[in-house]
Amino acid sequence: MGVVARTVLDAQDIDRAIVRISHEIVESNHGTANLLLLGIPTRGVYLAERIASSIQKNYPEFKLETSVGRLDVTMFRDDLASNPTKAVTATQIPINNLSEVTVVLVDDVLFSGRTVRAALDALVSYGRPKAVRLAVLVDRGHRELPIRADFVGKNLPTSAHERISVRLSESDGEQGVVIEQ
């Protein structure tokens, strides 16, 4: 029997979720001052860029070149020995001092929480931010660590054998979130 796939978010749903998340981030931060979005490669980077663009549409003072970056977590993962095929990408943090900044980590799917744990470890190697928040497009549950997202596009309770596939035009040529069984 083949893979059964069910689309749960289409391109318009993703766009609406990004706009909503961007508004929630600005509201939570009481504006855009000292706000830094760091995407976790690969799709988290694209989502961070989209969220940042959405914020900039409503808050022109929000400068993309100093407010958006990427945080590679590969070397901080606790499963690196069992999954050595992960490619290391360059971390790009556009500012030098994180101490007065609220960092919003951005990823596509929150599952066990292990990627976020690795991101927290990677982040503190660059400094100690004022606060760290987490934004995800999809929260599918099944946490193994006490981690939760502050900003969620869609909560999708899944079974452990299901797979969530996030497809973005930047990396996949199409957009959607699909549950595969």
C-alpha positions as CSV (number, residue, x, y, z in Angstrom):
1,M,0.0,0.0,0.0
2,G,1.4,3.4,-0.9
3,V,1.7,6.6,1.1
4,V,-1.6,8.3,1.9
5,A,-1.2,12.1,2.0
6,R,-3.7,14.6,3.2
7,T,-3.2,18.4,2.7
8,V,-4.0,20.3,5.9
9,L,-2.7,23.7,5.0
10,D,-2.6,25.2,1.5
11,A,-0.6,28.2,0.3
12,Q,-3.2,30.7,1.4
13,D,-3.5,29.0,4.9
14,I,0.3,29.3,5.2
15,D,0.3,33.0,4.2
16,R,-2.5,33.7,6.8
17,A,-0.6,31.9,9.5
18,I,2.5,33.9,8.7
19,V,0.7,37.2,8.9
20,R,-1.0,36.2,12.2
21,I,2.3,35.0,13.7
22,S,4.0,38.3,12.7
23,H,1.3,40.3,14.4
24,E,1.5,38.2,17.6
25,I,5.3,38.5,17.7
26,V,5.2,42.4,17.5
27,E,2.4,42.5,20.0
28,S,4.3,40.2,22.4
29,N,7.4,42.3,22.0
30,H,5.6,45.6,22.4
31,G,6.8,46.7,19.0
32,T,9.8,45.9,16.8
33,A,12.6,47.4,18.8
34,N,15.4,44.9,19.7
35,L,13.7,42.1,17.9
36,L,15.7,39.4,16.0
37,L,14.2,36.5,14.1
38,L,16.5,33.5,13.6
39,G,15.4,30.8,11.3
40,I,16.5,27.2,11.8
41,P,17.6,25.8,8.4
42,T,16.2,24.9,6.1
43,R,12.5,25.8,6.0
44,G,12.7,27.8,9.3
45,V,15.0,30.3,7.5
46,Y,12.4,30.9,4.8
47,L,9.6,31.2,7.3
48,A,11.7,33.7,9.4
49,E,12.2,35.8,6.2
50,R,8.5,35.7,5.4
51,I,7.5,36.7,8.9
52,A,10.1,39.5,8.8
53,S,8.7,40.8,5.5
54,S,5.2,40.7,7.0
55,I,6.3,42.7,10.0
56,Q,8.1,45.2,7.8
57,K,4.9,45.8,5.8
58,N,3.2,47.2,8.9
59,Y,6.3,48.5,10.7
60,P,8.7,50.2,8.2
61,E,11.3,50.8,10.9
62,F,11.8,47.1,11.2
63,K,15.0,46.6,9.1
64,L,15.4,43.2,7.5
65,E,19.2,43.4,7.3
66,T,19.6,43.7,11.0
67,S,16.6,41.8,12.2
68,V,16.7,38.5,10.5
69,G,19.2,35.7,10.3
70,R,19.8,32.0,10.5
71,L,21.0,29.7,13.3
72,D,22.5,26.4,12.3
73,V,22.0,23.8,15.0
74,T,23.6,20.8,13.4
75,M,26.7,20.5,15.7
76,F,24.5,20.9,18.8
77,R,22.1,18.1,18.0
78,D,22.0,15.1,20.3
79,D,21.3,12.7,17.4
80,L,24.3,13.7,15.3
81,A,26.1,10.4,15.7
82,S,23.0,8.4,14.5
83,N,22.2,10.9,11.7
84,P,25.6,12.2,10.4
85,T,24.1,13.2,7.0
86,K,22.9,16.5,8.2
87,A,24.6,19.3,6.3
88,V,26.1,22.1,8.2
89,T,25.1,25.6,7.0
90,A,26.5,29.0,8.0
91,T,25.0,30.7,11.0
92,Q,24.2,34.3,10.2
93,I,23.4,36.6,13.1
94,P,23.3,40.2,11.9
95,I,24.2,41.8,15.2
96,N,27.1,41.4,17.6
97,N,25.5,41.9,21.0
98,L,22.4,39.8,21.9
99,S,22.1,41.0,25.5
100,E,19.3,43.6,24.8
101,V,17.6,41.5,22.1
102,T,14.5,39.3,22.1
103,V,15.3,36.4,19.8
104,V,12.5,34.6,18.1
105,L,13.6,31.2,16.9
106,V,11.6,30.1,13.8
107,D,11.1,26.5,12.6
108,D,8.7,24.7,10.4
109,V,7.5,21.8,12.7
110,L,7.8,21.4,16.4
111,F,7.8,17.7,17.2
112,S,10.0,16.2,20.0
113,G,11.6,19.5,20.9
114,R,15.1,18.2,20.3
115,T,15.8,20.7,17.5
116,V,14.8,23.6,19.7
117,R,17.0,22.3,22.5
118,A,19.9,22.2,20.0
119,A,19.0,25.8,18.9
120,L,19.0,27.1,22.5
121,D,22.5,25.5,23.0
122,A,23.7,27.0,19.7
123,L,22.3,30.4,20.5
124,V,24.0,30.8,23.9
125,S,27.3,30.1,22.2
126,Y,26.8,33.5,20.5
127,G,25.7,35.3,23.7
128,R,22.8,35.6,26.1
129,P,19.7,37.3,24.7
130,K,17.3,39.2,26.8
131,A,14.6,36.7,26.0
132,V,14.0,33.8,23.6
133,R,10.7,32.9,22.0
134,L,9.7,30.2,19.6
135,A,7.6,30.5,16.4
136,V,6.6,27.4,14.4
137,L,4.3,26.9,11.5
138,V,3.1,23.5,12.8
139,D,3.0,22.0,16.3
140,R,2.3,18.3,16.0
141,G,2.7,17.3,19.7
142,H,4.7,14.3,20.9
143,R,7.2,16.4,23.0
144,E,10.1,14.6,24.6
145,L,11.4,17.7,26.2
146,P,9.5,20.5,28.2
147,I,9.4,22.9,25.2
148,R,6.5,24.8,23.8
149,A,6.0,27.3,21.1
150,D,5.0,30.9,21.8
151,F,3.6,31.4,18.3
152,V,2.0,28.6,16.3
153,G,0.5,28.7,12.9
154,K,-1.4,25.5,13.3
155,N,-1.7,22.8,16.0
156,L,-1.9,19.4,14.3
157,P,-2.3,16.5,16.7
158,T,-0.8,13.5,14.9
159,S,0.0,9.9,15.6
160,A,3.7,9.0,16.0
161,H,3.7,7.1,12.7
162,E,2.5,10.0,10.7
163,R,4.8,12.4,9.0
164,I,4.3,16.1,8.5
165,S,5.7,17.5,5.3
166,V,6.0,21.2,5.0
167,R,6.5,22.4,1.4
168,L,7.6,26.0,0.7
169,S,8.0,27.5,-2.7
170,E,11.6,28.6,-1.9
171,S,12.8,25.0,-1.3
172,D,10.1,22.8,-2.9
173,G,8.6,24.8,-5.7
174,E,5.1,24.4,-4.1
175,Q,3.4,25.3,-0.9
176,G,1.4,23.3,1.5
177,V,1.5,21.2,4.7
178,V,0.7,17.5,4.2
179,I,0.2,14.7,6.7
180,E,1.6,11.4,5.3
181,Q,0.7,8.0,6.6
